[in-house]
Amino acid sequence: MNMAESSALTAEQLERLRSKARWVWEQTLLIHRRAPETRVASSLSPIEIFVCLYYGGLLRFDAHHPLSPGRDRCLISKGHGSVSLYPILVDVGFFPPTELERVCQRGSFLGGIPDPVIPGYETVNGSLGHGPGVGCGMALALKRRGLDNRVFVMVGDGELYEGAVWEAIMFAGHHRLDNLILLVDDNTRCMLNYSARVLNLAPVAPKLEAFGWRTREVDGHDIAAVHSALRDCRDCADCRPRALIAHTIKGRGVPSLEDDPLCHIKTIGAQEIDALIGGRHA
């Protein structure tokens, strides 16, 4: 079982996390090469957050017993943007590596949008906006049982348009769910344009704080900063729910995606992927 740790990163640990992030980035592109229907741009922006959670000693999980009572809960509300979690779940032992070869194929449990049968996924929440409410229910139940498990919920910045998200934010603040950590993948683009042009919610932090939340902001691609901020959100002695707003780049590392306001629905070809990763592909 991977038990959460409290110590700061050593130089060796930091380099390992950076190496894992690069590997996950490559694997995400390779998955998209085999299954172009996956939402690759949305899946590249939260990689460092996933890496810090699963490799950085911040999330308690048991890959051999996915529903272990001692686990922390990690909900990915922006499910379409979590294909980059597939290789991580393989690497830490939730299911065999061969499953990555079958994404979106008949008989595979790994689809372009995650399904709740995937070992390691707590739930799939239907349309966008429901993850925070599900997380609130989990967090409240855990607190009332006197348990110290934490609930992490990842949302996208475009997902913050959903009214259900703000209902959950109000609920968590009212009930002082200090075991709930909201992870905002603020990659500045929703499906049809830059988020600020569709509905500008910036600045987000003061809005959350107005409902009784403790917030932090971080460069979402700086491994050391992300790990430190996540550890602080997890460990701080505060009776408020916590939110980490991670400023990220949609399509991170792929110039044709980074520069396109419509990259959310964009597919990149095999030749471009091969060039990006040096021709290494499965």
HELIX and SHEET records of a PDB file:
HELIX    1   1 ALA A   11  ARG A   34  1                                  24    
HELIX    2   2 VAL A   40  LEU A   44  1                                   5    
HELIX    3   3 ILE A   47  TYR A   55  1                                   9    
HELIX    4   4 GLY A   79  GLY A   81  5                                   3    
HELIX    5   5 LEU A   85  ASP A   91  1                                   7    
HELIX    6   6 PRO A   97  ARG A  102  5                                   6    
HELIX    7   7 GLY A  131  ARG A  144  1                                  14    
HELIX    8   8 GLY A  158  TYR A  161  5                                   4    
HELIX    9   9 GLY A  163  HIS A  174  1                                  12    
HELIX   10  10 SER A  195  VAL A  198  1                                   4    
HELIX   11  11 VAL A  204  ALA A  210  1                                   7    
HELIX   12  12 ILE A  223  ASP A  235  1                                  13    
HELIX   13  13 PRO A  255  GLU A  258  1                                   4    
HELIX   14  14 CYS A  263  ILE A  265  5                                   3    
HELIX   15  15 ALA A  270  LEU A  276  1                                   7    
SHEET    1   A 5 ARG A  73  ILE A  76  0                                        
SHEET    2   A 5 VAL A 151  GLY A 156  1                                        
SHEET    3   A 5 LEU A 180  ASP A 186  1                                        
SHEET    4   A 5 ARG A 242  HIS A 247  1                                        
SHEET    5   A 5 ARG A 214  ASP A 219  1                                        
END                                                                             
